[in-house]
Amino acid sequence: MNVQAIIEKKLAEHIDCAFLLVENESFRHAVPANSETHFKVTVVSDDFSGKLLIARHRLINGLLSEQLAGPVHALAMHTYTTEQWEKKGNVAPTSADCMGGGK
């Protein structure tokens, strides 16, 4: 199973997601082709109701601790309740291209 699939599986198994999108953004960085090192996750769940942003991120970091200790170098997280997601027009921010490394 590839890293992206593992991330999707772990998040879906432990969070009641109304929407889940895991994007491999490694191509935006100075890494070899087909790398799985940089990801963006967008998670919409009412499990986040009443939780501060830091608590949401800690939850995800905890679920993905094995991947963050190994192949994943960077993880951008966008976490919303259903109401917050609707107010944002069901769109997460776009990631910028990497300006470091060999680019």
Secondary structure, 3 states (H helix, E strand, C coil): CCHHHHHHHHHHHHCCCCEEEEEECHHHCCCCCCCCCEEEEEEECHHHCCCCHHHHHHHHHHHCHHHHHCCCCEEEEEEECHHHHHHCCCCCCCCCCCCCCCC
